Amino acid sequence: MDGGIVTTESDSLESLRKEIKSIDRELVELIARRTYVADSIAQVKAEQGLPTTDEGQEARVMERAGANAENFDVDANLVKAVFRLLIELNKVEQRQTR
């Protein structure tokens, strides 16, 4: 041995799990921020008498999600599925507040 710290596979696994835990927290924080902004959009839509659903905007969001997925070499279908879910959740909340 060279006197250095010996790491084991379990140490590495634990470190990776801690990183995932941190990323998961960041994801939830980002979802909360997105939901807050979506709620603000819903208020503006209600004040302006606009419909809850804006298919053009949803298409732009999905296109942007796919492009971002490709930029980060992530499966675009998976990312789009997550965004579809986020959009649907926001629409449900918007309808409930009207």
TORVEXLO-609497 format. One record per residue: residue in one letter; z, x, y negated of N, C-alpha, C in turn. Coordinates in steps of 0.2 Angstrom, whole numbers, padded with zeros to 4 digits, always signed. Layout:
BEGIN
aZXYZXYZXY ...
// end
This chain:
BEGIN
m+0000+0004+0006+0000+0000+0000+0000+0004-0006 d-0003+0002-0012-0003+0005-0018+0002+0004-0023 g+0007+0000-0021+0013-0002-0025+0011-0008-0030 g+0005-0010-0029+0003-0016-0034+0006-0023-0031 i+0004-0028-0034+0006-0034-0032+0002-0037-0027 v+0004-0039-0021+0000-0041-0016-0001-0049-0016 t-0007-0051-0017-0008-0058-0017-0010-0061-0010 t-0009-0066-0008-0011-0069-0002-0016-0075-0004 e-0019-0077+0002-0024-0083+0001-0020-0089-0002 s-0013-0090+0000-0010-0096-0002-0008-0095-0010 d-0007-0089-0012-0006-0088-0019-0012-0090-0023 s-0018-0088-0020-0024-0089-0024-0025-0097-0023 l-0024-0100-0018-0025-0107-0017-0020-0111-0022 e-0014-0109-0023-0009-0112-0027-0012-0111-0035 s-0014-0105-0036-0017-0104-0043-0023-0108-0044 l-0027-0109-0040-0033-0114-0040-0031-0121-0041 r-0026-0123-0037-0023-0130-0038-0020-0131-0045 k-0017-0126-0047-0014-0126-0054-0020-0127-0059 e-0025-0124-0058-0031-0124-0063-0034-0131-0063 i-0034-0134-0056-0037-0141-0056-0032-0146-0059 k-0026-0145-0058-0021-0149-0061-0022-0149-0069 s-0023-0143-0072-0024-0143-0079-0030-0146-0081 i-0036-0145-0077-0042-0149-0079-0041-0156-0078 d-0038-0159-0073-0037-0166-0072-0033-0169-0078 r-0028-0165-0081-0025-0168-0087-0030-0168-0093 e-0034-0163-0094-0039-0163-0099-0044-0168-0098 l-0046-0170-0092-0050-0175-0091-0047-0182-0093 v-0041-0183-0091-0038-0189-0093-0037-0190-0101 e-0035-0184-0104-0035-0184-0111-0041-0186-0114 l-0047-0183-0112-0053-0185-0115-0055-0192-0114 i-0054-0195-0108-0055-0202-0106-0051-0206-0111 a-0045-0204-0113-0041-0208-0117-0044-0208-0124 r-0046-0202-0126-0049-0201-0133-0055-0205-0133 r-0059-0205-0128-0066-0209-0128-0064-0216-0128 t-0059-0219-0125-0057-0226-0125-0055-0228-0132 y-0051-0223-0135-0049-0225-0142-0055-0226-0146 v-0060-0221-0146-0066-0222-0150-0070-0228-0149 a-0070-0230-0142-0074-0236-0140-0070-0242-0143 d-0064-0242-0143-0060-0248-0145-0061-0248-0153 s-0062-0243-0156-0064-0243-0163-0071-0246-0164 i-0075-0244-0160-0082-0246-0160-0082-0254-0159 a-0078-0256-0155-0077-0263-0153-0075-0267-0159 q-0070-0264-0163-0068-0268-0169-0073-0268-0174 v-0077-0263-0175-0083-0263-0180-0088-0268-0178 k-0089-0268-0171-0094-0273-0169-0092-0280-0170 a-0085-0282-0169-0082-0288-0170-0083-0290-0177 e-0081-0285-0182-0081-0287-0189-0088-0288-0191 q-0093-0285-0188-0100-0286-0190-0104-0291-0186 g-0100-0294-0182-0103-0299-0178-0109-0297-0173 l-0108-0291-0171-0113-0288-0166-0111-0289-0159 p-0116-0289-0154-0114-0291-0147-0110-0285-0144 t-0106-0286-0139-0103-0281-0135-0107-0276-0132 t-0113-0279-0129-0117-0274-0126-0123-0272-0130 d-0124-0265-0130-0130-0262-0133-0134-0258-0128 e-0139-0261-0125-0142-0258-0120-0146-0251-0122 g-0148-0251-0128-0151-0245-0130-0146-0240-0131 q-0140-0241-0134-0135-0236-0134-0133-0234-0127 e-0132-0238-0123-0130-0237-0116-0135-0232-0113 a-0142-0233-0114-0147-0229-0111-0147-0222-0114 r-0145-0222-0121-0145-0215-0124-0139-0211-0121 v-0133-0215-0120-0127-0211-0117-0129-0209-0110 m-0132-0213-0106-0134-0211-0099-0139-0205-0099 e-0144-0205-0104-0148-0199-0104-0145-0193-0106 r-0140-0194-0111-0136-0188-0113-0132-0185-0108 a-0129-0190-0104-0125-0188-0098-0129-0184-0093 g-0135-0186-0092-0139-0183-0087-0141-0176-0089 a-0143-0175-0096-0145-0169-0098-0139-0164-0098 n-0133-0167-0100-0127-0162-0100-0125-0160-0093 a-0126-0164-0088-0125-0162-0081-0130-0157-0079 e-0136-0158-0081-0141-0152-0079-0139-0146-0083 n-0137-0146-0089-0135-0140-0093-0129-0136-0089 f-0125-0140-0086-0119-0137-0083-0120-0136-0075 d-0126-0138-0073-0128-0137-0066-0123-0142-0061 v-0122-0148-0064-0118-0153-0060-0123-0158-0058 d-0122-0161-0052-0126-0167-0050-0126-0173-0055 a-0132-0174-0058-0133-0179-0063-0132-0186-0061 n-0133-0187-0055-0131-0194-0052-0124-0195-0052 l-0120-0190-0050-0113-0191-0050-0110-0192-0057 v-0113-0188-0062-0110-0188-0069-0112-0195-0072 k-0118-0197-0070-0120-0204-0073-0116-0209-0070 a-0114-0209-0064-0110-0214-0061-0103-0214-0064 v-0100-0208-0066-0094-0208-0070-0095-0212-0076 f-0101-0210-0080-0102-0213-0086-0103-0221-0086 r-0106-0223-0081-0107-0230-0080-0101-0234-0079 l-0096-0230-0075-0089-0233-0075-0086-0233-0081 l-0086-0228-0085-0083-0228-0092-0086-0233-0096 i-0092-0234-0096-0095-0239-0101-0093-0246-0099 e-0093-0247-0092-0091-0254-0090-0084-0255-0092 l-0079-0250-0091-0072-0251-0093-0072-0253-0100 n-0075-0249-0104-0075-0250-0111-0078-0257-0113 k-0083-0260-0110-0086-0266-0111-0081-0272-0109 v-0077-0271-0104-0072-0276-0101-0067-0276-0107 e-0064-0270-0109-0059-0270-0114-0062-0273-0121 q-0068-0272-0123-0071-0275-0129-0071-0283-0128 r-0073-0285-0122-0073-0292-0121-0066-0296-0122 q-0061-0292-0119-0055-0295-0119-0052-0295-0126 t-0054-0291-0130-0051-0290-0137-0054-0295-0142 r-0060-0298-0140-0064-0303-0144-0061-0310-0143 
// end
